[in-house]
Amino acid sequence: MTRVLSLIGVLFVLVFNGCSKDTPVSSNPDKEISYTVTYNGNGNTSGSVPSTQTKMQGVTLTIATNTGNLVRSGYTFTGWNTEANGTGTDYAVGALYTADVSDTLYAKWTVIWGGMKRIEGGTFNMGDTINSNSRPIHTVTVSSFWMDSTEVTQADYLAFTGYNPSNFTYIKLRPVEQVTWYDAVLYCNARSKRDHRDTVYTYSSISGTPYNFCTGLKDLVINMDKNGYRLPTEAEWEYACRAGSATTFYWSNTWIDSEANKHCVNAVSTPLGMSQPVAGKLKNSFGLYDMIGNVSEWCNDWFGYYGLESQKDPIGSAPIESTRVERGASWAHVATFLKYYRSGCRSHGSPKMGSNSTGFRVICKDDEYASPSDVLPIDVGMPRY
């Protein structure tokens, strides 16, 4: 009997030791496992990183905002990445972190763009065959002008107007949106006054709140001969978008997801669900960012039909309805709506209405007043977040 008990004891020890070798045994099996997410400024020149976050196993946490106002000279903060060189997994501000692993997230930086670009005038074939309202294709000549290299950002708009009507406000380097056509016009005038230029738009009274859902400008007159800032005509916009190309999309005649995604926001089958910081994609041959994707852009013209005749510096047709032209696909147009990414595709909307997928950029005349020394990035010295 004693011998049997001894054998059982030996077997128990062998089994217990075997289990303990392969399976960790916690001294406190009820204790939850936790993980940490640490933030790294990745070369920031000022500001501080968010505090380390702790998540429990199986629980998600929300990626921190740029609470410490991280700044890196010459760069724009665009989120976080699991690798310092930006080749890892991207995490946008406010995204959900689900991995059950401790990790360091590095600030992701994008080089800041360069103000306005001079667009040398020329002749091109305007229009497209995709929609009836984009036909017929006709010859247009435009004079030289200066154009914002990016869409007007929330930081810029806020600095000029004191308002930020945008829906996606997490990063102020996103384009301003939810602006009416009239809001955009008032911004142009405010920027002209800052730079001591003649205002292009005159009016007798304002309906709604200026810069924050303006719904009308009574007795509006648009003087295209003035040297101030204004919205581009539809012809100027398409000429700038094409940037010398005659292809369906300004980068190619053929749509390939991986290639298109280098040029425009949301050029993928899965939508991002919001706008993104400006200048995050490749610029076109004229040095302009986000001409397709991110947000659609207001143009100066009423929406009307094209004609067959050749034109020089057209300012729009007689309106067929009370809408203004919008151009360029937005974050809301995923790759399943390919026609919107075409350089010649047209859209339009009520000038009294704003949308979280519509913004704008501005231009000014190419004359003795416009030079690289006085047409500067309007966000210089302004807060970036």
C-alpha positions as CSV (number, residue, x, y, z in Angstrom):
1,M,0.0,0.0,0.0
2,T,2.8,2.3,0.9
3,R,4.5,1.5,-2.4
4,V,1.3,2.4,-4.4
5,L,1.0,5.7,-2.7
6,S,4.7,6.5,-3.4
7,L,4.1,5.8,-7.2
8,I,1.1,8.1,-7.2
9,G,3.1,10.8,-5.6
10,V,5.8,10.5,-8.2
11,L,3.3,10.6,-11.0
12,F,1.7,13.7,-9.5
13,V,5.0,15.5,-9.3
14,L,5.9,14.6,-12.9
15,V,2.5,15.7,-14.2
16,F,2.6,19.0,-12.3
17,N,6.1,19.8,-13.4
18,G,5.2,19.0,-17.0
19,C,2.2,21.4,-16.9
20,S,4.2,24.2,-15.2
21,K,6.8,23.9,-17.9
22,D,4.4,24.7,-20.8
23,T,1.7,26.7,-19.2
24,P,2.3,29.9,-17.1
25,V,0.6,29.7,-13.8
26,S,-0.3,33.1,-12.4
27,S,0.1,33.6,-8.7
28,N,-3.2,35.6,-9.1
29,P,-5.2,34.0,-11.9
30,D,-8.0,36.6,-11.4
31,K,-5.7,39.5,-12.3
32,E,-6.5,41.2,-15.7
33,I,-3.7,41.6,-18.3
34,S,-3.0,45.1,-19.3
35,Y,-1.0,46.7,-22.2
36,T,0.4,50.2,-22.7
37,V,0.4,52.6,-25.7
38,T,3.2,55.1,-25.5
39,Y,3.5,58.2,-27.7
40,N,6.8,59.5,-29.3
41,G,7.1,63.0,-30.8
42,N,9.4,61.7,-33.5
43,G,11.5,64.8,-34.0
44,N,9.1,67.4,-32.7
45,T,10.6,70.8,-32.1
46,S,8.1,71.9,-29.5
47,G,5.1,70.7,-27.6
48,S,4.7,67.5,-25.6
49,V,3.4,64.0,-26.4
50,P,0.1,62.7,-24.9
51,S,0.4,60.7,-21.7
52,T,0.8,56.9,-22.0
53,Q,-2.5,55.0,-22.2
54,T,-3.3,51.7,-20.6
55,K,-5.7,49.2,-22.1
56,M,-7.0,45.9,-20.7
57,Q,-6.9,42.7,-22.6
58,G,-9.8,42.5,-25.1
59,V,-10.8,46.1,-24.6
60,T,-10.3,48.9,-27.2
61,L,-9.0,52.4,-26.4
62,T,-9.2,55.6,-28.4
63,I,-6.0,57.0,-29.9
64,A,-5.0,60.2,-28.2
65,T,-5.4,63.6,-29.9
66,N,-2.5,66.0,-30.2
67,T,-3.2,67.4,-26.7
68,G,0.3,68.7,-26.3
69,N,0.3,70.8,-29.5
70,L,3.2,68.9,-31.0
71,V,5.0,71.0,-33.6
72,R,7.9,70.1,-36.0
73,S,9.3,73.0,-38.0
74,G,8.5,72.6,-41.7
75,Y,6.0,69.8,-41.1
76,T,2.4,69.1,-40.5
77,F,1.2,66.6,-37.9
78,T,-1.1,64.0,-39.6
79,G,-1.5,61.3,-37.0
80,W,0.4,58.3,-35.5
81,N,2.3,55.3,-36.9
82,T,3.8,52.2,-35.4
83,E,7.1,52.9,-37.0
84,A,9.2,56.1,-36.8
85,N,9.7,56.2,-40.6
86,G,6.0,56.0,-41.2
87,T,6.0,52.6,-42.8
88,G,4.0,50.8,-40.1
89,T,0.3,50.9,-39.3
90,D,-1.3,54.3,-39.4
91,Y,-3.6,55.4,-36.6
92,A,-5.6,58.6,-37.1
93,V,-6.5,60.8,-34.1
94,G,-9.6,59.3,-32.5
95,A,-9.1,55.9,-34.1
96,L,-9.6,52.7,-32.1
97,Y,-6.6,50.7,-30.9
98,T,-7.6,47.0,-30.5
99,A,-4.3,45.0,-30.5
100,D,-3.5,43.2,-27.3
101,V,0.1,44.2,-27.3
102,S,2.1,47.1,-25.9
103,D,3.4,49.5,-28.5
104,T,4.9,52.9,-29.2
105,L,3.1,55.2,-31.7
106,Y,5.3,57.8,-33.4
107,A,4.0,61.2,-34.6
108,K,3.6,61.2,-38.4
109,W,4.8,64.3,-40.1
110,T,4.1,65.6,-43.6
111,V,6.2,68.3,-45.3
112,I,4.4,71.7,-45.4
113,W,3.4,72.8,-48.9
114,G,4.3,76.2,-50.5
115,G,1.6,78.8,-50.6
116,M,0.2,79.8,-54.0
117,K,1.5,78.5,-57.4
118,R,1.6,80.5,-60.6
119,I,-0.3,78.7,-63.3
120,E,1.0,79.5,-66.8
121,G,-2.0,80.1,-69.1
122,G,-2.7,77.9,-72.1
123,T,-5.2,76.1,-74.3
124,F,-6.9,72.8,-73.5
125,N,-9.9,70.6,-74.4
126,M,-12.5,71.1,-71.6
127,G,-15.2,68.7,-70.8
128,D,-15.8,64.9,-70.8
129,T,-18.1,62.4,-72.4
130,I,-19.1,60.7,-69.1
131,N,-22.2,62.9,-68.4
132,S,-24.5,64.9,-70.7
133,N,-23.7,68.0,-68.6
134,S,-20.0,67.6,-69.3
135,R,-20.5,67.6,-73.1
136,P,-19.5,68.7,-75.6
137,I,-15.7,68.7,-75.3
138,H,-14.7,72.2,-76.5
139,T,-11.5,74.3,-76.8
140,V,-10.8,76.8,-74.0
141,T,-7.9,79.2,-73.5
142,V,-7.2,80.6,-70.1
143,S,-4.8,83.4,-69.0
144,S,-2.2,82.9,-66.4
145,F,-3.2,83.2,-62.7
146,W,-2.1,82.3,-59.2
147,M,-3.8,79.5,-57.3
148,D,-3.7,78.1,-53.8
149,S,-1.6,74.9,-53.8
150,T,-4.1,73.4,-51.3
151,E,-7.7,73.8,-50.3
152,V,-8.3,76.5,-47.7
153,T,-7.7,74.9,-44.3
154,Q,-9.7,75.2,-41.1
155,A,-6.8,77.0,-39.5
156,D,-6.7,79.6,-42.3
157,Y,-10.4,80.1,-42.3
158,L,-10.6,80.4,-38.6
159,A,-7.8,83.0,-38.5
160,F,-9.6,85.2,-41.0
161,T,-13.2,84.9,-40.0
162,G,-13.3,83.8,-36.3
163,Y,-15.4,80.8,-37.3
164,N,-14.8,77.2,-38.1
165,P,-18.1,75.7,-39.4
166,S,-16.5,72.4,-40.3
167,N,-17.7,69.0,-39.3
168,F,-14.3,67.2,-39.1
169,T,-12.4,69.5,-36.7
170,Y,-9.9,67.0,-35.1
171,I,-7.0,68.5,-37.0
172,K,-7.1,72.1,-38.2
173,L,-5.0,71.2,-41.3
174,R,-8.0,69.5,-42.8
175,P,-9.8,71.6,-45.4
176,V,-12.6,73.8,-44.2
177,E,-16.0,72.5,-45.2
178,Q,-19.7,73.1,-44.5
179,V,-19.2,76.6,-46.1
180,T,-21.7,78.0,-48.4
181,W,-20.7,79.6,-51.7
182,Y,-21.4,83.0,-50.1
183,D,-19.1,82.1,-47.1
184,A,-16.3,81.4,-49.6
185,V,-16.9,84.7,-51.4
186,L,-16.7,86.6,-48.1
187,Y,-13.5,84.8,-47.2
188,C,-12.0,85.9,-50.5
189,N,-12.8,89.5,-49.8
190,A,-11.3,89.3,-46.2
191,R,-8.1,87.9,-47.6
192,S,-8.0,90.6,-50.3
193,K,-8.3,93.3,-47.6
194,R,-5.5,91.7,-45.6
195,D,-3.1,91.9,-48.6
196,H,-4.3,95.4,-49.6
197,R,-5.9,94.2,-52.8
198,D,-9.1,95.3,-54.5
199,T,-12.1,93.1,-53.5
200,V,-13.6,91.3,-56.4
201,Y,-17.1,90.9,-54.8
202,T,-19.3,93.9,-53.9
203,Y,-22.8,93.7,-52.4
204,S,-25.3,95.9,-50.5
205,S,-26.3,93.5,-47.6
206,I,-25.8,90.1,-46.2
207,S,-28.3,87.3,-45.4
208,G,-27.5,84.9,-42.7
209,T,-24.3,84.9,-40.5
210,P,-21.2,86.1,-42.4
211,Y,-18.6,83.3,-42.7
212,N,-20.9,80.9,-40.8
213,F,-23.8,80.0,-43.0
214,C,-24.2,83.1,-45.1
215,T,-27.2,82.5,-47.4
216,G,-27.1,85.5,-49.7
217,L,-25.4,88.7,-50.8
218,K,-27.9,91.3,-52.2
219,D,-27.0,93.1,-55.4
220,L,-23.9,91.0,-55.8
221,V,-21.4,92.2,-58.5
222,I,-18.3,90.2,-59.5
223,N,-15.6,92.3,-61.0
224,M,-13.1,89.9,-62.7
225,D,-10.8,92.8,-63.5
226,K,-9.9,93.4,-59.8
227,N,-6.7,92.1,-58.5
228,G,-8.1,90.6,-55.3
229,Y,-8.7,86.9,-54.4
230,R,-11.7,85.1,-55.8
231,L,-13.0,81.6,-56.6
232,P,-11.6,80.1,-59.8
233,T,-13.9,79.9,-62.8
234,E,-14.8,76.4,-63.8
235,A,-12.4,76.6,-66.8
236,E,-9.5,77.8,-64.6
237,W,-10.2,75.0,-62.2
238,E,-10.3,72.2,-64.8
239,Y,-7.2,73.6,-66.5
240,A,-5.3,73.6,-63.2
241,C,-6.5,70.1,-62.4
242,R,-5.4,68.7,-65.7
243,A,-2.0,70.3,-65.3
244,G,-1.2,69.8,-69.0
245,S,-2.7,66.3,-69.2
246,A,-5.3,65.2,-71.6
247,T,-6.1,61.9,-69.9
248,T,-9.3,60.8,-68.2
249,F,-7.7,61.1,-64.7
250,Y,-5.0,63.7,-64.5
251,W,-2.4,61.1,-63.7
252,S,-3.6,58.3,-66.1
253,N,-6.1,57.1,-68.6
254,T,-6.6,53.9,-66.6
255,W,-7.8,53.5,-63.1
256,I,-5.6,51.4,-60.8
257,D,-6.5,51.6,-57.1
258,S,-3.0,51.5,-55.8
259,E,-1.8,54.3,-58.2
260,A,-4.9,56.4,-57.8
261,N,-4.6,56.3,-54.0
262,K,-1.2,58.1,-54.3
263,H,-3.0,61.1,-55.8
264,C,-6.3,61.5,-54.1
265,V,-8.0,60.9,-50.8
266,N,-10.4,58.0,-50.6
267,A,-9.4,56.5,-54.0
268,V,-10.1,53.1,-52.5
269,S,-13.1,50.8,-52.2
270,T,-13.3,51.2,-48.4
271,P,-14.2,54.9,-47.4
272,L,-12.2,56.8,-44.8
273,G,-15.5,58.5,-43.8
274,M,-14.0,62.0,-43.5
275,S,-11.7,64.6,-45.0
276,Q,-8.0,64.3,-44.4
277,P,-5.2,66.9,-43.8
278,V,-4.3,68.8,-47.0
279,A,-1.3,67.9,-49.0
280,G,-1.2,64.3,-47.8
281,K,-1.1,62.9,-51.4
282,L,1.1,63.6,-54.4
283,K,0.8,67.0,-56.1
284,N,0.0,67.3,-59.8
285,S,2.3,68.7,-62.4
286,F,1.4,72.3,-61.5
287,G,2.3,71.7,-57.9
288,L,-1.3,71.6,-56.7
289,Y,-2.6,69.1,-54.0
290,D,-6.0,67.5,-53.6
291,M,-7.5,68.7,-56.9
292,I,-9.3,65.4,-56.9
293,G,-10.5,63.9,-53.6
294,N,-10.6,65.2,-50.0
295,V,-13.4,67.8,-50.6
296,S,-15.2,69.1,-53.7
297,E,-14.5,72.7,-54.4
298,W,-16.7,75.7,-55.1
299,C,-16.1,77.5,-58.4
300,N,-17.2,81.0,-59.3
301,D,-19.6,80.1,-62.1
302,W,-23.3,79.5,-62.2
303,F,-24.0,76.0,-63.4
304,G,-25.0,76.0,-67.1
305,Y,-24.6,74.0,-70.4
306,Y,-21.5,74.0,-72.5
307,G,-21.4,75.2,-76.1
308,L,-19.4,74.0,-79.1
309,E,-17.5,77.2,-79.7
310,S,-14.0,77.9,-78.6
311,Q,-13.7,80.3,-75.7
312,K,-11.1,82.5,-74.0
313,D,-11.4,83.0,-70.2
314,P,-15.0,82.0,-70.0
315,I,-16.8,83.1,-66.9
316,G,-19.7,80.6,-67.1
317,S,-22.9,80.1,-69.1
318,A,-26.3,81.4,-68.3
319,P,-27.6,79.4,-65.3
320,I,-30.0,76.5,-66.1
321,E,-30.9,76.5,-62.4
322,S,-29.9,78.4,-59.3
323,T,-26.8,76.4,-58.5
324,R,-23.1,77.1,-58.5
325,V,-20.4,74.8,-59.9
326,E,-18.6,72.3,-57.7
327,R,-15.5,70.4,-59.0
328,G,-13.3,67.5,-57.9
329,A,-14.4,64.3,-56.1
330,S,-14.6,64.3,-52.3
331,W,-14.0,61.9,-49.4
332,A,-17.6,60.9,-49.9
333,H,-16.9,59.5,-53.4
334,V,-15.2,56.1,-53.1
335,A,-13.7,54.3,-56.0
336,T,-17.1,52.8,-56.9
337,F,-18.0,56.3,-58.2
338,L,-15.1,56.6,-60.7
339,K,-16.7,59.2,-62.8
340,Y,-16.3,61.8,-60.1
341,Y,-12.5,61.4,-60.2
342,R,-12.3,62.3,-63.9
343,S,-10.8,65.8,-64.5
344,G,-13.7,66.8,-66.7
345,C,-16.6,65.7,-64.4
346,R,-19.0,68.4,-63.2
347,S,-21.2,68.8,-60.2
348,H,-23.2,71.6,-58.7
349,G,-25.0,72.7,-55.6
350,S,-27.1,75.5,-54.0
351,P,-24.9,78.4,-53.1
352,K,-27.0,78.8,-49.9
353,M,-26.1,75.3,-48.6
354,G,-22.9,74.0,-47.1
355,S,-21.8,70.3,-47.0
356,N,-19.1,68.4,-45.0
357,S,-17.7,67.3,-48.4
358,T,-17.4,70.7,-50.0
359,G,-14.7,73.3,-49.5
360,F,-12.8,75.7,-51.8
361,R,-9.4,77.2,-52.8
362,V,-8.8,80.7,-54.2
363,I,-7.0,82.3,-57.1
364,C,-5.9,85.8,-58.1
365,K,-4.8,87.5,-61.3
366,D,-1.3,87.2,-62.6
367,D,-0.3,90.9,-62.8
368,E,2.2,93.3,-61.4
369,Y,0.8,93.0,-58.0
370,A,1.3,89.2,-57.8
371,S,4.8,87.9,-57.2
372,P,6.4,85.2,-55.1
373,S,7.2,87.8,-52.5
374,D,3.7,88.9,-51.7
375,V,1.6,85.8,-52.5
376,L,2.6,83.8,-49.5
377,P,1.2,80.7,-47.7
378,I,-1.7,82.2,-45.8
379,D,-1.1,79.9,-42.9
380,V,2.5,81.1,-42.1
381,G,2.9,81.7,-38.4
382,M,-0.6,80.4,-37.6
383,P,-1.5,77.6,-35.2
384,R,-1.5,74.2,-37.0
385,Y,-3.8,72.3,-34.7
